[in-house]
Amino acid sequence: MDIQEVRDQVRIQEWAELIRERNASGMTIREWCQARGLNENRYYYWLRKIRKTACTALESRGDLVPQTRNEPPAFAQINVIAEEHPDAPASGISIHVNNASIQIGSDVPARQITAMMKVITHVE
């Protein structure tokens, strides 16, 4: 590892701490950067570098296995439990995770469900 790589690693650690601090502050990125006199573009630059470093580390450990286009999509089995929930639609499904709920009635078109799943799977 050369001096440039060491310097980048130190800066990544420093910026990771700043980003954690911003997340805990409850402020928007713009508000937080203005309050600290930082350039917002610089914040996003370091956020990208941190994410890239994290992905590289996961790939090297084998925790992240990219799916190739030739592989079929992976699915998880969902066991349906008949249970009455006061907020559940009369027919359809209701998904509750932590403080979030998703209710899908039986009349919702498949294209809307597909679009919603794309959004859900790409949330940061």
N, C-alpha and C positions, 0 to 999 in steps of 0.2 A: 504494500500500500504506500503510495507516494504522499507527499505533503498536501497536494491538492485534494486527494481523497480523504485524508484525515481532516482537513479543514471543512470539507463538505459534510462529513459525518458529525462534526461538532456543531456546525450550523443547523443541520437537520434536527439534532437533539434540542438545540435552543429553540428552534421554530416549533417543534412538536410541543414543547412546553407552553409556548405562547399560544398555540392553537388550542391546547387543552384549557388554558386560562380564558381564552375568548369564548369557548363553548360553555364553560361554567358561568361566565358573566351574564348570560341571557341577552346580551346585546347582539344586534346584527353585525355582520362583518364590517359594513360601512361605518356604523356608529363606533365600533370598537377601534377601528383603524384611525378614525378622526380623533377620538379621545387620546390615542397614544401618539398621534403625529406620524403615523405610518402610511405608506402608499398602499392602497388596496391591491394594486396589481402585484406588488411584491408579496403580499400575503398569499394571493392565489398561486404565485410562482412557487413558493415554498410548500404550499399545500400539495401541489402537483408532485414536487420532488419527494415529499414524504410518502405520498401514496405509491409512487413508482418504487421507492425503496422497500416499502412494506410488501408490495406484490412480488418483487424480486426475491425477497427473503422467504416468502411463502412458497414460491415456485421451487427455490433451491432446497427447501425442507421437504417438498413433496406434498404439502398440505393443500395446494391449489393445483388441480389437474384441469387444464383447459380442455373444453369439449370441442372436438373437431366437427366439421360440418357433416362428415359421413356417419357419425355416431347418432343413434336415435336419442331423442331427448330422455332425460331421466325423470321418473315420476315417483312420487311417494304415495303409498297406500293410505287412504283416509278411511278409518272405520267410523261408520255412522252409528251414533247412539241416539235412540229415540228418547228425547228429553224435551219437556216443555220449557221454553224460555219466554219470559214476558215480553221481550222486545223482538222475538223472532217473527218473521213473516208467516202468514198462514200456510203457505207452501213455498218451498225453495230451501235455501240454506242460510245459515247465520254463522259467521266465523268471529270468535272473540279471542284476542291475544292481548294480554296486558290491558292497557287502557283503550285499545282500538277495537272497533267492531265493524264488520262488513256484513251487510245483509243483501242477499240476492234472491229476488222473487223468481218464481217459476216462469214468469212472463218476460224476463230479461233476455234480449237476443244474445246469441252466442258471440257475436262480434263485439258487443259491449263487455262481456265477461273476458274475452281475449285481450281487449285493450286495457282493461283494469289489471289483469294479471301481468301484462308487460310493465305497467307503471309500478306495481307492487314489487316485482322482482328487481327493479333498478333503483330502488330507494337507497340512499346512502345512510 
